[in-house]
Amino acid sequence: MAGYGDNAGFTSYAEAAGYVFPDGTSDAQKTAARQRGSLVIDRYEPRFSGKRTGGYAQERAWPRTGATTYYGEALPSDTVPVAIINASYEAAFIELTNPGSLSPVVTGTSTVKREKVGQLEVEYSTSSSTEIDQIVALATPVVTLIEGLLWPFLVPILPGALVV
């Protein structure tokens, strides 16, 4: 599986952003991080306009046919927008330095409400929700930089109107 962009682009992007790769980071580790970062971006697919150019067998959510920006600008069906690639690089760097942090494993039955270690006691806020979608949404990290890069490609969510 290939992630968006390539290792050279990932390295250039990270260095330009002032990120420092951990000592000894290999190309294989960068490739794996890009793959995980791309999977994070592909979770937004239901909110992207258009459809996969290569159909259901296409590995990634991009490129897309019939995709438009938030402002209605048509996007080429054979390219992946730079902002999508950069968002995947952001996610990849987070995944490289903290593997799995953007894809938490959630089990609603094992939520800790209160923890005590020695004299330190912490009580976490909890949700009374038992709906799995809500539990997953609460546990999924939001990276505002990634959200900022992606928003021009997301379909506006408009409140529904009931017409009788």
N, C-alpha and C positions, 0 to 999 in steps of 0.2 A: 504494500500500500504506500502510496506517495502522498505527502502533505502538500499544501499549497506552497508555491515558491520553490526555492532551492537553498542548499546550505550556504552558498556564497552570499545570496541575498539576505538570508537570516543573519549571518555574521555581520554584514554591512549595516543592516538595520539596527541590530543590537548595539554595535559600536557607536553608531551615530546618535543613538538614544542615551549613550553613556552607561550602558549595561556592561558588566564584566563577566565573561564566562568563567565558571569554576576552572581552576588549574587542571590541566589534563583532559579537558572535554574533547572527546573524539568526534569525528564526522558521523560515526554510527549513532552516538548519543544525540547529536543535533538532529539527525534524520528521524530518530524515534520521537524526539520532542516535537518536531514539526508535524509528525503524524498525529500525535495526541492533541496538539494545538489545533490542527485542522478539524479533528473530530468535535472539538469544542465549538468551533465556528459553524460546523454543519448542524449543530443542535438548533440553530436559528432558522433552518430551512423552512419550516412552516410559515415563517414571517417574511420570507423573500418572495418577491413577485416572480412570475414566469415559472418555467419548469426546466428540469435538467435537459441540456441540449442533446445528450446521448441517451436519454430515456432512463428507465429504472436501473439499467445495468451500469450506468455511469457511477464511478466510485465516489466522487465528491459532489457536493451540492452545486458547485460552480464548475464550468460555465453554464449559463442559463439562457434559454430562448424565451423571448417575450418579457424579459426583465426590464424594469424601469427604476429610476431613482424615485425617492420620495416626491420629487418635483415633477415627475412624469417624463423625464429624459430617457429615451431608449438606450439600452446597453447592448453592445455587440454580443452576438450569441456564441462567439468563438474565443472570448477572452475572459479572464478573471480580473475584476477591478483591483487596482493596486491597494486600495483600502482594505479589501477582503484579505489579500495576502499579508498586509501589515498587521491586521488584527490577528491573523493566525500566528504571525511571528511573536506578537505580544503574549498570546496564550502559550506558545511553544517555550518562550523564555521562562514563564512562570512554571510550566511543567518540567522544564529542565532543572530548575533550581529547587523545586518542591513537587516531585512526582506525585500525581494523583490528586493534587489539591483542587483542581478545577472539575474533578469528577468524583465527588464524595459518594461513598456507599451509604445508603440510608435504610435503616430498619426502624420503623415506627414503634416497635414494641420494646426497643432497648434504649430509649431516650433517657438520658440522665437529667434529673431535675435538680438534685442537690449533691454536692461532693464535699467531703471533708478530709483534709490531709493535715494532720497535726492540729495546729491552732487555726489554720486557714480553712474557712468554709465559704463555698461559693454556691449560690442558687442561680440557676439559669432561667431565663424567661422561657416559657413553654407555650405551645399552641394547643388548643383543645381540639384541633382538627384531626380527623382520622382519615381524611381523604388522601390517598397516596400522592395525587398530583400536587396538593398543597404542601404536603410534607417534603416532597422533593424540591419544590420551589423554595421553601424556607431554607433548605440545606444547601442549595446550589449557590456558590459564590457569584457575586456580580462584580465584574471588573469594569469600572466606569470608562477606562481608556478604550477597552475593547468595544463596549457599547457605543462610545462616541465615534469610533471608526465605522461601525456597522450601520448606525441609524439611517444614513442616506439611502440604504438599500432595503430597508424594512418597510413593509406595507403598513400604512397607518391603520390603527385599530380604532374604529369608530363605534360609538355606542349604538346599540340596536334600537330600532324604533318599531313599535307595534302599530301596524296599520290595520284598521278594521273596516 
